[in-house]
Amino acid sequence: YARAIICDACIKGIRAYSGIGHSHGGVALVHLYANYWSGLDQAEAKACANGDTNFRLIQTLGSPLKGTPIAGSLADFGSLFGVGCGANPDLEEYPGNPWFNNISERARAKVWATATQYEEGLFTSCHYGSGPLV
């Protein structure tokens, strides 16, 4: 997804940009900034050249940056019934999350994250199927 963001911006002639990403869109933006040269870097360079050091380069909304319980044991549980593709260790909950552990402090400092929080209960999450299990 990170490379798709680069390609989309290139096709549209967008050279510098910041980003807002929901759920895995936020993960893609963080991955993009941490691993590729992109319009995010161009936007940062322009802002710094103009003296703006306190701007929001990446804003995430409900992104599982530090993992999600659905990616670990719940995904393994689904495979017992032939559903899903098993656990994804890159999205397991922090601190054992290998993807998040490889994101530099420099990249983390450019992320403004907003989490989603639901009340306790069986059917209070955004997806009724996973709510009782999470």
N, C-alpha and C positions, 0 to 999 in steps of 0.2 A: 504494500500500500504506500509506503514511503516513496518509492520510485514513481508510482503513479501520480503522486502529488507533483513531483518534479516535471514529469512529462506533461501533465495537464497545464501547469503554469507556463511551460515552454511553448506549447501549442497556442495558448492564448496571449503570448507575448508579455507575460507578467514576470518581471525580473526580480522584484523585491516584494516580500509579503511577510506578514505575521499570520498566525493561524489560530482558529478556534476549533476544537475537535470534541465531539461527543463520543463516549464509549471508546471503541477501538480507533476512532478517528483521532482522538487525543494520543493514544499509544503510537499511531503512525507518525504524528507530528513530532513527538519526542524522539522516536527512532530516526526520523529524517534529520533532525538537528544534530543528534549525537553521532550519526554515522556517514552523512553525506554533505557535500557542499551544495547549498541550495539558495533559493530566494530568502529563506530565513536568515542566512548569514549576510546576504546583501542588505536586508532591512536593518539588521543589527549594526552593520558598518555605517549605513546612512544615518541612523539615529545617533550613533556615537560621534560621527563627524559633525553633527548639528548640536552636540552637547547634551543630548537627551540620553541619560544613563538609566532612567527609571521608567522604562516602557514595558508593556506586556508583549513579549515576543510570542509566547505560546500560552493559550488559555485552554484548559481541559475541563470538561463537564462530565462527571460520572465515568471517568476512564479508569480501568483497572491497572493503574501504573504499578501498584505494589501487589498485584495478583488478585485472584478471586477464588473463593472456595469451590466454585463450579468447575474450575479447570483441573482440580486434583481428584480427590476421592470420589466426588459426585460423578465426574466423567468416567472413572473406572467402573462405578456402579452401573452406569448406563450400558457399558460394553457387555455386562452380564446378560443383557436382554437384546443384544445386537443393535443397540441404539448409540449413535455418536461414534467417535473415533478414538476414545480413550483419553487418558490424562495428557495435559500439555504442561510440561515442567516449566516452560518459559512464562506461564501465567499462574503458577502456584503462588500462594500467599507469601509475602515477604516475611522473614529474611531469607528464605530458601529460593527466592525467585532469581534464576540466573540472568534473565533479561534485565531486570531492574538493577541488579548488582553491577552490571557492566555499563550502566549509564553514568557518565562522568558527573562530578559535582558541578562543573561549569555548565553542563546541559541542564541539570536539575535546577540550577539557580534561575534559569530563564523560563521555568514553567510555573504558571499560576493555576493551581488545581482546585476544583470544587468537587466535593464528593457527594454522593447520593446516600441518604440515610432513611431507612424506613423504620416504622414502629415495630416493636416485637409482636409476633403473632404468626399464625400459619399462612394467612393469605394477604399479606401486606406489602409484598414486593411488587416490582413492575411485571413480573411474569408468574402467574399462578402455579405453573408447573414446577418452578424451582423454589418458590417462596418457602414451602414447608421444609425443604431440604437444606436451605441456606440458613 
